[in-house]
Amino acid sequence: MGDSPERGSKENTAEVASKEVAPDLAVKEKPKGKEKKAQKEDEKGRGSLGAVAAQAPKPTTRYAPTYRLDPKNPMKHERIEIVVKSEMNKNYDADYAFHPKYSLHMAAQVAEDIKARIKLLNFDRYRFIVLITVGEYLMQGLYSMANFLWDAEKDGYVNYTVETPKYFAVCTVFYIYFD
């Protein structure tokens, strides 16, 4: 209890007195000019990180649930059929000649074009999968199968085939309701 500050021990009073009386024994501080210079160098080393850390994070926008179960723009099967037929007939016409290397790239481009045109119709809450198969008739067979787990009322597909004596092109567009 002799060391408590209320009583004022001899050691505590001697330390305080020595700091007051003998300032030359105390630790000397750096001059202010050097201190500012060191601070500027430290800021240069950090670059713009100091400014980024000072900015407050932006609050995220939160929306209340709408509880809407049906899309605002419902799916129309006929409109997708029109888009698929027009794109397939435009690209796979009488002038088209099948080539294994170039047909792959053309099929990919046609699939992207079909998907872009369908997205312009603004069917909200639907996801689209576009598959295009192009092949040459050389006495071979082709079997294809796709399995999905979907809602029979809201999901579906559109299928269109272009056939000539030399090649065939099959386009299938799956539309899947996504809520």
Backbone torsions as a table, in degrees:
resi	resn	phi	psi	omega
1	MET	NA	-12.8	179.5
2	GLY	-72.6	-15.8	-178.7
3	ASP	-92.5	1.1	-177.1
4	SER	-70.0	145.5	-176.2
5	PRO	-69.4	-21.9	-178.7
6	GLU	-66.2	-39.6	-176.6
7	ARG	-76.9	-27.5	179.7
8	GLY	74.6	77.4	-179.4
9	SER	-68.9	164.5	-178.0
10	LYS	-66.2	-36.2	-178.0
11	GLU	-67.5	-44.1	-179.3
12	ASN	-64.4	-42.0	-179.4
13	THR	-69.9	-31.3	179.3
14	ALA	-70.1	-37.9	179.2
15	GLU	-66.1	-45.5	-179.2
16	VAL	-63.7	-41.6	-178.8
17	ALA	-66.8	-39.9	-179.1
18	SER	-67.9	-33.6	177.6
19	LYS	-69.2	-37.5	-179.4
20	GLU	-73.9	-40.2	-173.4
21	VAL	-79.9	-42.8	-174.0
22	ALA	-114.5	83.1	-179.9
23	PRO	-72.3	-20.2	179.8
24	ASP	-70.8	-19.6	177.3
25	LEU	-82.5	-17.9	-179.3
26	ALA	-71.4	161.0	180.0
27	VAL	-69.4	129.1	-178.2
28	LYS	-79.1	141.3	177.9
29	GLU	-88.8	157.5	177.3
30	LYS	-71.3	147.7	175.3
31	PRO	-63.2	150.9	-174.2
32	LYS	-67.1	-29.2	179.3
33	GLY	-63.5	-44.6	179.0
34	LYS	-68.8	-33.6	-179.3
35	GLU	-65.2	-42.6	178.8
36	LYS	-66.5	-38.1	179.5
37	LYS	-63.9	-42.6	178.9
38	ALA	-65.1	-37.2	179.7
39	GLN	-66.7	-41.1	178.6
40	LYS	-64.3	-40.3	178.3
41	GLU	-64.9	-37.6	179.0
42	ASP	-65.0	-39.6	177.8
43	GLU	-67.0	-37.3	177.7
44	LYS	-63.4	-39.5	-179.6
45	GLY	-65.6	-33.9	180.0
46	ARG	-78.2	-24.2	-178.9
47	GLY	68.3	-134.3	-177.2
48	SER	-91.4	5.8	-179.8
49	LEU	-65.4	-33.3	178.8
50	GLY	-63.4	-39.3	179.6
51	ALA	-70.0	-36.7	179.8
52	VAL	-67.9	-40.1	-178.8
53	ALA	-67.6	-26.7	-178.3
54	ALA	-76.3	-23.1	-178.7
55	GLN	-74.8	141.2	178.3
56	ALA	-83.6	145.3	178.8
57	PRO	-67.5	145.5	-179.9
58	LYS	-75.5	137.9	178.6
59	PRO	-71.5	143.5	179.1
60	THR	-82.2	144.3	179.3
61	THR	-83.1	129.6	179.2
62	ARG	-117.3	135.2	-179.0
63	TYR	-111.4	147.2	175.7
64	ALA	-77.9	148.3	179.0
65	PRO	-65.8	144.2	-177.8
66	THR	-90.5	-23.1	-177.8
67	TYR	59.4	25.7	177.9
68	ARG	-89.2	127.9	-176.0
69	LEU	-100.3	-23.0	-178.1
70	ASP	-107.6	150.8	178.2
71	PRO	-70.9	154.2	177.1
72	LYS	-70.4	-37.8	178.1
73	ASN	-114.7	94.7	-174.4
74	PRO	-67.8	155.6	-178.1
75	MET	-68.8	136.0	175.8
76	LYS	-121.3	110.0	-176.8
77	HIS	-58.6	-38.9	-176.6
78	GLU	-65.6	-36.8	-179.5
79	ARG	-67.2	-35.9	177.5
80	ILE	-69.1	-39.4	177.4
81	GLU	-59.3	-41.3	179.9
82	ILE	-63.4	-43.0	179.8
83	VAL	-63.8	-45.8	-177.6
84	VAL	-64.7	-46.1	-179.7
85	LYS	-61.4	-44.1	-177.5
86	SER	-66.6	-41.7	179.8
87	GLU	-69.0	-41.7	-179.4
88	MET	-67.3	-43.3	179.1
89	ASN	-68.1	-31.2	179.1
90	LYS	-69.6	-40.0	-174.7
91	ASN	-91.8	-35.1	-178.5
92	TYR	-108.8	71.0	-179.8
93	ASP	-104.3	-164.0	-177.3
94	ALA	-67.4	-23.3	-179.2
95	ASP	-79.9	-13.7	-176.6
96	TYR	-74.6	133.8	175.0
97	ALA	-121.2	128.2	-177.6
98	PHE	-69.3	132.4	172.3
99	HIS	-141.4	127.9	-173.8
100	PRO	-56.5	-39.2	-176.4
101	LYS	-74.8	-45.9	-174.6
102	TYR	-81.0	-24.8	-179.2
103	SER	-65.7	-32.5	178.1
104	LEU	-62.4	-48.5	-178.7
105	HIS	-68.0	-37.0	179.3
106	MET	-68.4	-40.2	177.8
107	ALA	-62.3	-39.9	178.1
108	ALA	-64.4	-41.1	179.7
109	GLN	-67.5	-41.4	178.7
110	VAL	-64.9	-39.8	177.9
111	ALA	-61.7	-42.3	177.6
112	GLU	-65.2	-39.3	178.6
113	ASP	-64.1	-43.5	178.8
114	ILE	-62.8	-45.6	-179.5
115	LYS	-63.5	-39.2	178.6
116	ALA	-65.2	-42.0	179.6
117	ARG	-67.8	-35.3	177.7
118	ILE	-68.6	-39.2	179.2
119	LYS	-65.6	-28.1	176.7
120	LEU	-67.5	-19.0	178.1
121	LEU	-75.4	-10.7	175.2
122	ASN	58.1	48.3	170.9
123	PHE	-81.1	102.2	-177.2
124	ASP	-77.1	154.5	179.9
125	ARG	68.1	23.7	176.4
126	TYR	-124.7	143.8	173.3
127	ARG	-112.9	145.0	-174.9
128	PHE	-121.7	139.3	174.7
129	ILE	-124.7	123.6	-178.4
130	VAL	-114.9	120.9	178.1
131	LEU	-117.4	130.2	176.4
132	ILE	-126.1	129.2	177.3
133	THR	-120.1	125.9	179.1
134	VAL	-123.3	133.4	-179.7
135	GLY	-146.7	164.7	-178.8
136	GLU	-108.4	140.1	177.4
137	TYR	-79.3	105.9	176.6
138	LEU	-137.3	48.1	177.9
139	MET	61.5	37.2	178.3
140	GLN	-121.9	168.1	178.2
141	GLY	-114.2	161.3	178.8
142	LEU	-144.0	128.9	174.6
143	TYR	-123.6	136.6	-179.4
144	SER	-138.3	144.6	-178.7
145	MET	-145.5	144.1	175.1
146	ALA	-136.8	133.3	177.9
147	ASN	-116.1	134.8	177.5
148	PHE	-138.0	152.9	168.7
149	LEU	-106.4	111.4	-176.1
150	TRP	-146.5	171.1	178.1
151	ASP	-87.7	119.5	-174.7
152	ALA	-67.1	-21.8	-179.6
153	GLU	-80.8	-35.1	-173.1
154	LYS	-108.7	-24.9	-177.6
155	ASP	-98.6	158.5	178.6
156	GLY	-174.8	-169.4	-179.7
157	TYR	-149.5	159.9	174.5
158	VAL	-125.8	132.9	-178.2
159	ASN	-125.4	134.9	178.6
160	TYR	-142.7	138.0	-176.9
161	THR	-126.3	135.9	172.6
162	VAL	-113.5	123.1	-178.8
163	GLU	-126.6	135.1	172.6
164	THR	-131.4	171.8	178.8
165	PRO	-64.8	-20.7	-177.0
166	LYS	-101.2	-30.7	-176.3
167	TYR	-148.1	169.8	173.1
168	PHE	-135.9	152.6	175.9
169	ALA	-139.1	124.3	-178.3
170	VAL	-118.9	127.6	177.2
171	CYS	-118.1	129.7	176.3
172	THR	-126.4	126.5	177.4
173	VAL	-115.1	120.3	175.6
174	PHE	-99.2	133.0	173.9
175	TYR	-119.4	127.2	-172.9
176	ILE	-123.8	126.0	-179.8
177	TYR	-71.2	132.4	-175.7
178	PHE	-131.8	108.3	-178.9
179	ASP	-108.3	NA	NA
